[in-house]
Amino acid sequence: MSMFRAKKLDLGCFVNARVIRDHTKRKVFAEHEAERQALRYIIRNMELPARTRAQAQLELSQMHCYTRSTQISNRCTEGGKGRGVLRDFKMTRFNFRLNALKGLIPGVKKGIW
């Protein structure tokens, strides 16, 4: 993990280690996504020789686990919680409600009927 961690973090509101880890996973996944897709295409292409496909499979299995999309989980950027996270805002329901009531989220207001 330390080999992927940036020297200077580009997001300002990190609270705990889980949020930092989630940010690192997202960054590493974005960097290696094209390479993973290319290797998966080679593995599934039945017209290529078996040796080439096996070599691509070996390379894919030796890639770091942070390059997998399944490693990414939604976490709140403010509190670091992993449950009740709204994807569009990357916040938990509670933090979303607090920020919306304060007027910190543009385009969101309390519904009254």
Backbone as CSV, one residue per row, in Angstrom:
resi,resn,N_x,N_y,N_z,CA_x,CA_y,CA_z,C_x,C_y,C_z
1,MET,0.815,-1.183,0.000,0.000,0.000,0.000,0.861,1.250,0.000
2,SER,1.973,1.246,0.683,2.799,2.436,0.762,3.399,2.802,-0.589
3,MET,3.507,1.799,-1.488,4.061,2.116,-2.789,3.094,2.947,-3.627
4,PHE,1.803,2.936,-3.311,0.819,3.702,-4.058,0.471,5.022,-3.387
5,ARG,0.738,5.160,-2.109,0.310,6.345,-1.387,1.069,7.575,-1.894
6,ALA,0.337,8.637,-2.151,0.934,9.863,-2.646,1.676,10.576,-1.527
7,LYS,2.710,11.319,-1.906,3.463,12.085,-0.914,2.596,13.211,-0.346
8,LYS,1.844,13.849,-1.249,0.955,14.915,-0.822,-0.444,14.577,-1.300
9,LEU,-1.398,14.539,-0.393,-2.763,14.168,-0.729,-3.481,15.366,-1.346
10,ASP,-4.230,15.114,-2.429,-4.839,16.211,-3.159,-6.249,16.563,-2.692
11,LEU,-6.847,15.799,-1.789,-8.133,16.178,-1.222,-7.905,16.721,0.179
12,GLY,-8.670,17.729,0.550,-8.376,18.434,1.783,-9.051,17.936,3.029
13,CYS,-10.107,17.123,2.934,-10.915,16.846,4.117,-10.765,15.413,4.617
14,PHE,-9.560,14.876,4.651,-9.377,13.528,5.168,-9.500,13.514,6.676
15,VAL,-10.206,12.525,7.171,-10.436,12.448,8.603,-9.686,11.276,9.207
16,ASN,-9.793,10.107,8.588,-9.157,8.936,9.172,-8.475,8.090,8.101
17,ALA,-7.854,7.011,8.523,-7.068,6.175,7.624,-7.924,5.489,6.574
18,ARG,-9.163,5.171,6.901,-10.021,4.487,5.930,-10.341,5.379,4.737
19,VAL,-10.543,6.656,4.983,-10.822,7.593,3.900,-9.588,7.755,3.024
20,ILE,-8.420,7.825,3.634,-7.167,7.932,2.879,-6.977,6.690,2.025
21,ARG,-7.241,5.517,2.600,-7.097,4.261,1.871,-8.068,4.189,0.702
22,ASP,-9.307,4.633,0.917,-10.304,4.629,-0.151,-9.892,5.561,-1.280
23,HIS,-9.374,6.723,-0.934,-8.906,7.666,-1.948,-7.748,7.065,-2.745
24,THR,-6.837,6.406,-2.053,-5.699,5.771,-2.719,-6.165,4.672,-3.662
25,LYS,-7.116,3.862,-3.227,-7.633,2.787,-4.071,-8.277,3.336,-5.334
26,ARG,-9.057,4.399,-5.196,-9.704,5.003,-6.362,-8.675,5.550,-7.344
27,LYS,-7.645,6.171,-6.817,-6.610,6.758,-7.668,-5.835,5.673,-8.420
28,VAL,-5.445,4.615,-7.730,-4.685,3.519,-8.344,-5.539,2.797,-9.372
29,PHE,-6.828,2.588,-9.062,-7.718,1.929,-10.010,-7.842,2.736,-11.295
30,ALA,-7.979,4.048,-11.167,-8.111,4.901,-12.352,-6.851,4.855,-13.216
31,GLU,-5.685,4.771,-12.577,-4.420,4.731,-13.323,-4.250,3.429,-14.094
32,HIS,-4.683,2.317,-13.531,-4.416,0.993,-14.113,-5.620,0.365,-14.815
33,GLU,-6.720,1.097,-14.938,-7.932,0.515,-15.500,-7.742,0.085,-16.961
34,ALA,-7.092,0.915,-17.763,-6.904,0.590,-19.182,-6.032,-0.656,-19.351
35,GLU,-5.005,-0.767,-18.536,-4.108,-1.936,-18.602,-4.856,-3.222,-18.234
36,ARG,-5.687,-3.146,-17.194,-6.463,-4.317,-16.793,-7.451,-4.735,-17.876
37,GLN,-8.102,-3.759,-18.499,-9.055,-4.077,-19.560,-8.367,-4.719,-20.754
38,ALA,-7.171,-4.229,-21.081,-6.427,-4.810,-22.200,-6.052,-6.264,-21.905
39,LEU,-5.583,-6.530,-20.704,-5.214,-7.896,-20.331,-6.437,-8.810,-20.326
40,ARG,-7.563,-8.320,-19.836,-8.786,-9.134,-19.824,-9.257,-9.430,-21.242
41,TYR,-9.076,-8.472,-22.163,-9.442,-8.709,-23.554,-8.564,-9.799,-24.162
42,ILE,-7.272,-9.746,-23.863,-6.331,-10.759,-24.383,-6.698,-12.137,-23.846
43,ILE,-7.037,-12.217,-22.575,-7.366,-13.506,-21.956,-8.615,-14.110,-22.591
44,ARG,-9.602,-13.292,-22.906,-10.865,-13.799,-23.447,-10.849,-14.039,-24.951
45,ASN,-9.834,-13.531,-25.640,-9.763,-13.680,-27.091,-9.281,-15.088,-27.435
46,MET,-10.172,-15.907,-27.940,-9.843,-17.306,-28.228,-9.012,-17.474,-29.504
47,GLU,-8.888,-16.444,-30.306,-8.105,-16.529,-31.535,-6.614,-16.402,-31.276
48,LEU,-6.234,-15.861,-30.147,-4.819,-15.728,-29.802,-4.268,-17.064,-29.321
49,PRO,-2.934,-17.253,-29.438,-2.342,-18.503,-28.946,-2.489,-18.655,-27.426
50,ALA,-2.521,-19.887,-27.001,-2.742,-20.181,-25.576,-1.618,-19.628,-24.707
51,ARG,-0.413,-19.626,-25.226,0.723,-19.130,-24.447,0.580,-17.634,-24.149
52,THR,0.146,-16.874,-25.151,-0.055,-15.432,-24.970,-1.155,-15.162,-23.950
53,ARG,-2.237,-15.925,-24.052,-3.345,-15.754,-23.120,-2.937,-16.129,-21.704
54,ALA,-2.141,-17.183,-21.563,-1.684,-17.598,-20.235,-0.745,-16.559,-19.629
55,GLN,0.094,-15.963,-20.467,1.005,-14.925,-19.981,0.214,-13.689,-19.512
56,ALA,-0.829,-13.321,-20.257,-1.668,-12.194,-19.862,-2.398,-12.501,-18.556
57,GLN,-2.827,-13.747,-18.402,-3.516,-14.146,-17.171,-2.574,-14.067,-15.973
58,LEU,-1.323,-14.454,-16.187,-0.330,-14.372,-15.113,-0.059,-12.921,-14.731
59,GLU,0.069,-12.044,-15.721,0.290,-10.626,-15.443,-0.884,-10.023,-14.680
60,LEU,-2.094,-10.396,-15.074,-3.289,-9.877,-14.415,-3.366,-10.338,-12.959
61,SER,-3.011,-11.574,-12.723,-3.078,-12.090,-11.353,-1.985,-11.501,-10.460
62,GLN,-0.895,-11.021,-11.063,0.201,-10.457,-10.277,0.057,-8.957,-10.037
63,MET,-0.966,-8.344,-10.627,-1.189,-6.917,-10.391,-1.660,-6.703,-8.948
64,HIS,-1.399,-5.530,-8.428,-1.759,-5.214,-7.046,-3.276,-5.254,-6.875
65,CYS,-3.724,-5.600,-5.691,-5.162,-5.749,-5.457,-5.892,-4.409,-5.549
66,TYR,-5.210,-3.298,-5.366,-5.863,-1.992,-5.448,-6.257,-1.640,-6.874
67,THR,-5.786,-2.399,-7.860,-6.149,-2.116,-9.244,-7.490,-2.744,-9.612
68,ARG,-8.088,-3.515,-8.712,-9.377,-4.153,-8.969,-10.518,-3.214,-8.595
69,SER,-11.581,-3.272,-9.384,-12.727,-2.398,-9.112,-13.487,-2.846,-7.870
70,THR,-13.382,-4.109,-7.505,-14.117,-4.604,-6.343,-13.527,-4.107,-5.027
71,GLN,-12.325,-3.569,-5.060,-11.688,-3.061,-3.846,-12.250,-1.703,-3.425
72,ILE,-12.892,-1.022,-4.364,-13.401,0.313,-4.077,-14.745,0.206,-3.370
73,SER,-14.862,0.905,-2.244,-16.129,0.952,-1.525,-16.491,2.409,-1.307
74,ASN,-17.791,2.676,-1.252,-18.227,4.047,-1.016,-18.017,4.399,0.439
75,ARG,-17.337,5.510,0.672,-17.107,6.009,2.022,-17.408,7.486,2.068
76,CYS,-17.868,7.929,3.202,-18.152,9.339,3.402,-16.841,10.108,3.455
77,THR,-16.742,11.201,2.691,-15.506,11.974,2.686,-15.347,12.815,3.938
78,GLU,-16.417,13.031,4.658,-16.330,13.844,5.873,-16.089,12.999,7.120
79,GLY,-16.811,11.903,7.245,-16.709,11.115,8.474,-16.026,9.781,8.307
80,GLY,-15.922,9.277,7.082,-15.274,8.004,6.841,-16.163,6.792,7.012
81,LYS,-17.459,7.003,7.264,-18.366,5.876,7.447,-18.616,5.169,6.128
82,GLY,-18.898,3.871,6.214,-19.110,3.074,5.021,-20.557,2.701,4.776
83,ARG,-21.454,3.094,5.663,-22.869,2.753,5.516,-23.709,4.001,5.322
84,GLY,-24.756,3.851,4.528,-25.665,4.962,4.296,-25.050,6.083,3.492
85,VAL,-24.180,5.744,2.540,-23.477,6.754,1.758,-24.254,7.030,0.473
86,LEU,-24.528,8.312,0.204,-25.157,8.726,-1.040,-24.066,8.880,-2.090
87,ARG,-24.167,8.123,-3.175,-23.103,8.082,-4.177,-22.829,9.430,-4.829
88,ASP,-23.896,10.148,-5.143,-23.727,11.414,-5.864,-22.940,12.451,-5.063
89,PHE,-23.067,12.407,-3.756,-22.452,13.419,-2.915,-21.282,12.892,-2.090
90,LYS,-21.080,11.576,-2.078,-20.021,10.918,-1.281,-20.118,11.322,0.189
91,MET,-21.345,11.358,0.692,-21.599,11.683,2.093,-22.633,10.732,2.663
92,THR,-22.570,10.549,3.978,-23.607,9.759,4.628,-24.896,10.568,4.669
93,ARG,-25.980,9.877,4.940,-27.284,10.529,4.986,-27.293,11.663,6.011
94,PHE,-26.668,11.412,7.141,-26.663,12.406,8.216,-25.869,13.650,7.818
95,ASN,-24.649,13.451,7.298,-23.836,14.590,6.872,-24.478,15.333,5.710
96,PHE,-25.119,14.587,4.812,-25.824,15.229,3.702,-26.926,16.138,4.228
97,ARG,-27.686,15.635,5.195,-28.788,16.420,5.756,-28.276,17.681,6.442
98,LEU,-27.199,17.549,7.224,-26.642,18.714,7.904,-26.158,19.765,6.909
99,ASN,-25.430,19.322,5.883,-24.897,20.261,4.897,-25.998,20.879,4.041
100,ALA,-27.032,20.092,3.744,-28.136,20.621,2.952,-28.915,21.672,3.738
101,LEU,-29.138,21.436,5.016,-29.862,22.406,5.838,-29.058,23.694,6.038
102,LYS,-27.732,23.585,6.069,-26.884,24.777,6.180,-26.785,25.522,4.854
103,GLY,-27.169,24.850,3.755,-27.083,25.477,2.440,-25.722,25.336,1.788
104,LEU,-24.937,24.345,2.213,-23.584,24.152,1.675,-23.562,23.333,0.392
105,ILE,-24.668,22.660,0.067,-24.732,21.851,-1.148,-25.563,22.615,-2.173
106,PRO,-24.940,23.044,-3.281,-25.694,23.831,-4.258,-26.762,22.992,-4.961
107,GLY,-27.924,23.595,-5.152,-29.012,22.935,-5.857,-29.863,22.019,-5.005
108,VAL,-29.573,21.935,-3.717,-30.334,21.055,-2.817,-31.032,21.926,-1.782
109,LYS,-32.339,21.738,-1.640,-33.060,22.444,-0.598,-34.095,21.502,0.018
110,LYS,-34.570,21.872,1.171,-35.511,21.049,1.902,-36.856,21.043,1.170
111,GLY,-37.403,19.839,1.013,-38.696,19.711,0.336,-39.835,20.024,1.283
112,ILE,-40.717,20.924,0.856,-41.880,21.295,1.662,-43.121,21.100,0.807
113,TRP,-44.134,20.429,1.369,-45.384,20.243,0.620,-46.573,20.375,1.505
